[in-house]
Amino acid sequence: MITLYGVYRSRASRPLWLLAELGLPYTHIPVIQGYRLADPKAADAPLNTTSTAYLQVNPQGQIPAYTEDGLVLTESLAITLHIARCHGGALGPQNNAEAALMEQWSLFAATSVETPALEILYIIGDGGDKTPEGQASIAVNAEKLRRPLSRLAAHLSVHDWLVGDRFTAADINVAEIVRYAQSHPTLLGEFPSLQAWLVRCQSRPGFKAMWQARAAEPA
């Protein structure tokens, strides 16, 4: 039986989106980030990343975590790719080449897109876009994103999806990272094929179900 630990407002959104797409039965155990709580060690604190019970699952105290038949995974991209390989059907790899491409696109997004995209998200979320310093930092991080986003856009100008000309777990992993850059008011508009792909991804029922559940969680 699959058990997924984490809240929707975290990188758990990646496997939760895939699980929604697949309609797989699983147990979801909400685990909130300890830093979001005033006192994560309080007796009445909800299960969180500092809780002894959760640290027995992932001693690093991060979410998400995934268990299935004795297997424990603690990295969201690996979780999503594992679910896709074992349970994903057409959303998973159909051969070794597709598996390699799904891994490549996922790691590419994590290493080339995620950090500057998150920086932009955090700066804007904290109101830093209203200050000269924040605007300068946003500009620096947007420039860091232009090369990897150009690479994605070039691929998506001739393919509707990242792997195998069909929607797969690779699209989920990458879309959930590119989503962070949506906070920038104009950046994705520079890459029409990429922006159109992201709209296609976020129009899927699995994303809508995940996003609705995310919206229902406390911010």
C-alpha positions as CSV (number, residue, x, y, z in Angstrom):
1,M,0.0,0.0,0.0
2,I,1.3,3.5,-0.9
3,T,1.6,6.0,1.9
4,L,2.5,9.6,1.0
5,Y,3.6,12.0,3.8
6,G,3.4,15.8,3.4
7,V,1.1,18.7,2.7
8,Y,0.0,20.1,-0.6
9,R,1.8,23.3,0.1
10,S,5.2,21.6,-0.4
11,R,7.1,19.6,-3.0
12,A,4.6,16.8,-2.2
13,S,2.4,18.5,-4.8
14,R,4.4,16.6,-7.4
15,P,3.6,13.1,-6.4
16,L,0.1,14.1,-5.2
17,W,-0.6,15.5,-8.7
18,L,0.5,12.2,-10.3
19,L,-1.5,10.1,-7.8
20,A,-4.6,12.2,-8.7
21,E,-4.0,11.6,-12.4
22,L,-3.7,7.9,-11.9
23,G,-6.6,7.5,-9.4
24,L,-4.4,5.1,-7.4
25,P,-5.5,4.1,-3.8
26,Y,-3.1,5.5,-1.2
27,T,-2.9,6.8,2.3
28,H,-2.2,10.5,2.7
29,I,-0.7,11.5,6.0
30,P,-0.5,15.4,6.2
31,V,2.8,16.4,7.7
32,I,3.4,20.2,7.9
33,Q,6.7,21.9,7.9
34,G,7.8,22.6,11.4
35,Y,9.0,26.1,10.6
36,R,5.4,27.1,9.8
37,L,4.3,26.4,13.4
38,A,4.8,28.8,16.3
39,D,5.9,25.8,18.5
40,P,6.3,22.6,16.6
41,K,7.2,20.7,19.8
42,A,4.1,21.7,21.6
43,A,1.9,18.9,23.0
44,D,-1.0,19.9,20.7
45,A,1.1,20.6,17.6
46,P,0.0,18.8,14.5
47,L,2.2,16.1,13.0
48,N,5.2,18.0,11.5
49,T,8.7,17.6,10.2
50,T,10.1,17.8,13.8
51,S,7.8,15.3,15.2
52,T,9.4,12.1,16.6
53,A,6.9,9.9,14.7
54,Y,7.8,11.6,11.4
55,L,11.5,11.6,12.0
56,Q,11.3,7.8,12.2
57,V,10.1,7.9,8.6
58,N,12.5,10.5,7.4
59,P,15.3,11.3,9.8
60,Q,16.2,14.4,7.7
61,G,12.9,16.0,8.7
62,Q,11.8,17.0,5.2
63,I,8.7,16.4,3.1
64,P,7.5,14.6,1.2
65,A,8.2,11.0,2.1
66,Y,6.8,7.8,0.5
67,T,6.5,4.3,1.7
68,E,5.4,1.2,-0.2
69,D,6.1,-2.4,0.8
70,G,9.2,-1.6,2.8
71,L,10.5,1.0,0.3
72,V,11.1,4.5,1.7
73,L,11.7,7.4,-0.6
74,T,12.3,11.0,0.5
75,E,12.9,13.0,-2.6
76,S,9.8,14.3,-4.5
77,L,11.2,13.8,-8.0
78,A,12.3,10.2,-7.2
79,I,8.9,9.5,-5.7
80,T,7.1,10.7,-8.8
81,L,9.4,8.9,-11.2
82,H,9.0,5.7,-9.1
83,I,5.2,5.9,-9.1
84,A,5.3,6.5,-12.9
85,R,7.6,3.5,-13.5
86,C,5.7,1.1,-11.3
87,H,2.1,2.3,-11.6
88,G,2.0,5.0,-14.2
89,G,0.9,3.2,-17.4
90,A,1.1,5.7,-20.3
91,L,2.2,8.4,-17.8
92,G,5.3,6.3,-17.1
93,P,8.3,5.3,-19.3
94,Q,7.6,2.7,-21.9
95,N,11.3,1.9,-22.5
96,N,14.7,2.7,-21.1
97,A,15.2,5.7,-23.3
98,E,12.0,7.3,-22.1
99,A,13.0,6.5,-18.5
100,A,16.3,8.3,-19.1
101,L,14.6,11.3,-20.7
102,M,12.1,11.6,-17.8
103,E,15.0,11.6,-15.3
104,Q,16.9,14.1,-17.4
105,W,14.1,16.6,-17.7
106,S,13.3,16.3,-14.0
107,L,16.9,16.8,-12.9
108,F,17.3,19.6,-15.4
109,A,14.4,21.5,-13.9
110,A,15.6,20.9,-10.4
111,T,19.1,22.1,-11.0
112,S,18.6,24.9,-13.6
113,V,15.2,26.3,-12.9
114,E,14.1,25.7,-9.3
115,T,16.4,27.9,-7.3
116,P,16.1,31.2,-9.3
117,A,12.4,30.6,-9.8
118,L,11.9,30.1,-6.0
119,E,13.9,33.2,-5.3
120,I,11.6,35.2,-7.5
121,L,8.5,33.7,-5.8
122,Y,9.8,34.4,-2.3
123,I,10.8,38.0,-3.1
124,I,7.5,38.8,-4.6
125,G,5.6,36.9,-1.9
126,D,7.4,39.0,0.7
127,G,6.6,42.3,-1.1
128,G,10.2,42.8,-2.2
129,D,9.2,43.6,-5.7
130,K,8.2,47.0,-4.3
131,T,11.8,47.9,-3.4
132,P,14.7,48.7,-5.6
133,E,16.8,45.9,-4.0
134,G,14.1,43.4,-4.6
135,Q,13.5,44.5,-8.2
136,A,17.2,44.1,-8.8
137,S,17.3,40.6,-7.4
138,I,14.3,39.6,-9.4
139,A,16.0,40.8,-12.6
140,V,19.1,38.8,-11.8
141,N,17.2,35.7,-11.2
142,A,15.0,36.2,-14.2
143,E,18.2,36.4,-16.3
144,K,19.4,33.1,-14.8
145,L,16.2,31.5,-15.9
146,R,16.2,32.7,-19.6
147,R,18.7,30.1,-20.8
148,P,17.0,27.0,-19.3
149,L,13.5,28.3,-20.2
150,S,14.7,28.9,-23.7
151,R,15.8,25.3,-23.9
152,L,12.4,24.1,-22.7
153,A,10.6,26.4,-25.1
154,A,12.7,25.2,-28.0
155,H,11.7,21.6,-27.3
156,L,8.1,22.5,-26.7
157,S,7.9,24.5,-30.0
158,V,8.0,21.2,-31.8
159,H,6.6,18.8,-29.2
160,D,3.4,19.2,-27.2
161,W,4.9,17.3,-24.2
162,L,8.4,16.6,-22.9
163,V,8.7,12.8,-23.5
164,G,7.1,10.5,-26.0
165,D,4.7,13.1,-27.4
166,R,2.2,12.5,-24.6
167,F,1.6,13.8,-21.1
168,T,3.9,12.0,-18.6
169,A,5.3,12.3,-15.1
170,A,8.1,14.3,-16.6
171,D,5.6,17.1,-17.4
172,I,4.4,17.0,-13.8
173,N,7.9,17.3,-12.3
174,V,8.9,20.1,-14.6
175,A,5.6,22.0,-14.6
176,E,5.6,22.1,-10.8
177,I,9.0,23.7,-10.8
178,V,8.3,26.1,-13.7
179,R,5.1,27.1,-11.8
180,Y,7.3,29.0,-9.3
181,A,8.3,31.4,-12.1
182,Q,4.7,32.2,-12.8
183,S,4.9,34.8,-10.0
184,H,7.0,36.9,-12.4
185,P,4.6,39.2,-14.3
186,T,6.2,38.9,-17.7
187,L,8.9,36.3,-17.8
188,L,7.0,33.3,-19.1
189,G,5.4,35.5,-21.7
190,E,8.8,35.7,-23.4
191,F,8.4,31.9,-24.2
192,P,5.0,31.3,-25.8
193,S,5.5,27.6,-26.4
194,L,6.5,27.1,-22.8
195,Q,3.6,29.2,-21.5
196,A,1.1,27.2,-23.7
197,W,2.5,23.9,-22.4
198,L,2.2,25.1,-18.8
199,V,-1.5,26.0,-19.5
200,R,-2.0,22.5,-20.9
201,C,-0.5,20.9,-17.9
202,Q,-2.5,23.0,-15.4
203,S,-5.7,22.3,-17.3
204,R,-5.6,18.7,-16.6
205,P,-8.0,17.2,-14.0
206,G,-5.2,15.9,-11.9
207,F,-3.6,19.3,-11.5
208,K,-7.0,20.9,-10.8
209,A,-7.7,18.3,-8.1
210,M,-4.3,18.8,-6.5
211,W,-4.6,22.6,-6.7
212,Q,-8.1,22.6,-5.1
213,A,-6.8,20.5,-2.2
214,R,-3.8,22.9,-1.9
215,A,-6.1,25.9,-1.7
216,A,-8.1,24.2,1.1
217,E,-5.0,24.0,3.3
218,P,-4.0,26.8,5.6
219,A,-1.5,29.1,3.9
